[in-house]
Structure formats: C-alpha cells, structure tokens
Amino acid sequence: MIEQRPSPERRRASAAVDEARLRQQAIGVRLRELFDEVVNEQVPDEFLEILRRADSRGSEKA
C-alpha cells in the first residue's frame, strides 16, 4: 500500500485552520469571562431609583 502524505500546502492550510480555531476558542473564553463580570456587577443606586420611580408611575396608571 502506498502511503500518501499531505502536501506542504495542505499542511499549511491545516495549520492555519487549527490556529484560527484556537483564536476563536480564546476569544470565546474571554467573551464569556467579560459577560460574567458584567452580569455580576452591582446596579448603581441611581439606576435603581429610576427603576423604582418608573415602576411606581406604571402602577399608578393601572
């Protein structure tokens, strides 16, 4: 049986695809970390007050 080896061009293309996948994976990991940080941030008191006022105005109209 004749063993076929990938051509140098095919090996470079495969390496480029592997590198792109690793980059995408790293980006995904970092985006999840950033999302988790934002989700876990405390809501500023001023924003909570705005929401409370909006809720009270909404309940007055109902």
C-alpha positions as CSV (number, residue, x, y, z in Angstrom):
1,M,0.0,0.0,0.0
2,I,1.3,3.4,-0.9
3,E,1.2,5.9,2.0
4,Q,0.1,9.4,0.9
5,R,1.5,12.3,2.8
6,P,-0.3,15.7,2.8
7,S,1.3,18.2,0.5
8,P,3.2,21.1,2.2
9,E,0.3,23.4,1.0
10,R,-2.2,21.2,2.6
11,R,-0.2,21.0,5.9
12,R,0.0,24.9,5.9
13,A,-3.7,25.2,5.3
14,S,-4.5,22.7,8.1
15,A,-2.2,24.6,10.5
16,A,-3.9,27.8,9.6
17,V,-7.3,26.3,10.3
18,D,-6.1,24.9,13.6
19,E,-4.7,28.3,14.5
20,A,-7.9,30.1,13.6
21,R,-9.9,27.6,15.7
22,L,-7.6,28.3,18.7
23,R,-8.0,32.0,18.3
24,Q,-11.8,31.7,18.1
25,Q,-11.8,29.5,21.2
26,A,-9.6,32.0,23.1
27,I,-12.0,34.8,22.0
28,G,-15.0,32.8,23.2
29,V,-13.4,32.2,26.5
30,R,-12.6,35.9,27.0
31,L,-16.1,37.0,25.9
32,R,-17.7,34.6,28.5
33,E,-15.4,36.0,31.2
34,L,-16.3,39.6,30.3
35,F,-20.0,38.7,30.2
36,D,-19.8,37.1,33.6
37,E,-18.1,40.2,35.0
38,V,-20.8,42.5,33.7
39,V,-23.6,40.2,34.9
40,N,-22.1,40.2,38.4
41,E,-21.6,44.0,38.6
42,Q,-23.8,45.8,41.1
43,V,-26.6,48.0,39.8
44,P,-25.9,51.7,40.6
45,D,-28.2,53.2,43.2
46,E,-29.2,56.0,40.8
47,F,-30.4,53.5,38.3
48,L,-32.3,51.5,40.9
49,E,-34.0,54.7,41.9
50,I,-35.0,55.4,38.3
51,L,-36.5,51.9,38.0
52,R,-38.4,52.4,41.3
53,R,-39.9,55.7,40.0
54,A,-40.8,54.1,36.7
55,D,-42.5,51.2,38.5
56,S,-44.5,53.4,40.8
57,R,-45.7,55.5,37.8
58,G,-46.7,52.4,36.0
59,S,-48.7,51.0,38.9
60,E,-50.5,54.4,39.3
61,K,-51.7,54.2,35.7
62,A,-53.0,50.7,36.0
